[in-house]
Amino acid sequence: EFECWFASMCTTKCGGLASQADSRKAKLTEMCQSVEADWLKIWKMFSQDEIKWFKNSYPSAEVEGSEEGSEVHYKQAMETAKEVSKKELLCMTLFTIDDECVKWPYIRLTK
């Protein structure tokens, strides 16, 4: 599922979002590699434009008519991947945006 999301980001050029690597790469690297930092700390590093883009672009919208407590999502596997590995997904998303949406063939971490 992460490959699907990565391919979507590449295809859409990350919605044209600007890299913020200069201001957050060091902190993002530290938090993504930390076993102490949870997904919420990564989420708080997203800009308002990135939050809006992620919510509109990540393919797991809730299907209308779902019963409360037993929600069904479009591409349920994508929703499950997000919930199971949310921190990894959010880290991958920000690293991809900050690498100018796949300008390099690998994720660049700080040294």
Wavefront OBJ file of the C-alpha trace (Angstrom):
o trace
v 0.000 0.000 0.000
v 2.905 2.347 0.702
v 4.195 1.706 -2.811
v 0.806 2.783 -4.135
v 0.899 5.992 -2.073
v 4.490 6.713 -3.130
v 3.553 6.216 -6.785
v 0.597 8.565 -6.336
v 2.843 11.221 -4.811
v 5.281 10.854 -7.723
v 2.530 11.013 -10.326
v 0.973 14.143 -8.814
v 4.346 15.744 -7.989
v 3.205 15.979 -4.343
v 0.523 18.474 -5.266
v 3.187 21.055 -6.074
v 4.066 21.434 -2.389
v 7.346 23.188 -1.669
v 10.183 21.439 0.129
v 10.739 22.458 3.739
v 13.912 20.402 4.093
v 16.027 23.343 5.224
v 13.781 24.051 8.205
v 12.752 20.548 9.289
v 14.973 17.803 7.845
v 17.131 17.436 10.977
v 14.174 17.280 13.379
v 12.189 15.038 11.015
v 15.105 12.601 10.724
v 15.543 12.512 14.483
v 11.852 11.953 15.204
v 11.302 9.385 12.453
v 14.214 7.294 13.716
v 13.196 7.626 17.361
v 11.277 4.893 19.145
v 10.048 7.555 21.594
v 8.316 9.849 19.081
v 4.813 8.833 18.028
v 2.903 9.621 14.840
v 1.274 12.735 16.327
v 4.639 14.465 16.666
v 5.248 13.842 12.971
v 1.724 15.029 12.050
v 2.391 18.319 13.865
v 5.329 18.928 11.514
v 2.968 19.105 8.508
v 2.139 22.608 7.274
v -1.518 23.537 6.826
v -1.142 23.133 3.041
v 0.413 19.684 3.516
v -2.396 18.603 5.861
v -5.015 19.737 3.365
v -3.227 17.999 0.493
v -2.751 14.765 2.464
v -6.380 14.619 3.550
v -7.567 15.251 -0.011
v -5.052 12.996 -1.740
v -4.552 9.926 0.440
v -6.905 7.331 -1.105
v -8.977 6.092 1.830
v -12.056 8.281 2.143
v -14.915 6.891 4.191
v -17.710 5.465 2.050
v -21.043 7.210 2.521
v -23.689 5.139 4.241
v -21.246 3.343 6.530
v -22.689 2.543 9.912
v -21.160 4.253 12.915
v -18.633 1.963 14.542
v -18.182 -0.121 11.393
v -16.922 2.412 8.867
v -15.924 1.265 5.410
v -13.328 3.158 3.417
v -12.618 3.461 -0.286
v -9.464 1.345 -0.693
v -9.827 -0.203 2.746
v -6.317 -1.655 2.522
v -4.916 1.888 2.293
v -6.860 2.892 5.407
v -5.592 -0.183 7.254
v -1.984 0.540 6.245
v -2.386 4.112 7.450
v -3.752 3.053 10.822
v -1.245 0.235 11.377
v 1.879 2.186 10.356
v 0.810 5.816 10.619
v 4.195 7.148 11.759
v 6.037 5.415 8.913
v 3.504 6.702 6.380
v 3.722 10.282 7.636
v 7.529 10.194 7.721
v 7.682 8.828 4.187
v 5.257 11.530 3.025
v 7.254 14.417 4.508
v 10.614 13.036 3.367
v 9.209 12.696 -0.153
v 7.858 16.261 -0.165
v 11.120 17.602 1.268
v 13.150 15.736 -1.351
v 11.265 17.812 -3.941
v 8.953 14.929 -4.680
v 11.473 12.302 -5.755
v 14.218 14.437 -7.170
v 16.638 11.827 -5.756
v 16.393 8.018 -5.998
v 16.543 7.598 -2.188
v 15.396 9.362 0.971
v 18.007 11.860 2.122
v 18.436 11.988 5.893
v 20.523 14.459 7.843
v 23.979 13.309 8.849
l 1 2 3 4 5 6 7 8 9 10 11 12 13 14 15 16 17 18 19 20 21 22 23 24 25 26 27 28 29 30 31 32 33 34 35 36 37 38 39 40 41 42 43 44 45 46 47 48 49 50 51 52 53 54 55 56 57 58 59 60 61 62 63 64 65 66 67 68 69 70 71 72 73 74 75 76 77 78 79 80 81 82 83 84 85 86 87 88 89 90 91 92 93 94 95 96 97 98 99 100 101 102 103 104 105 106 107 108 109 110 111
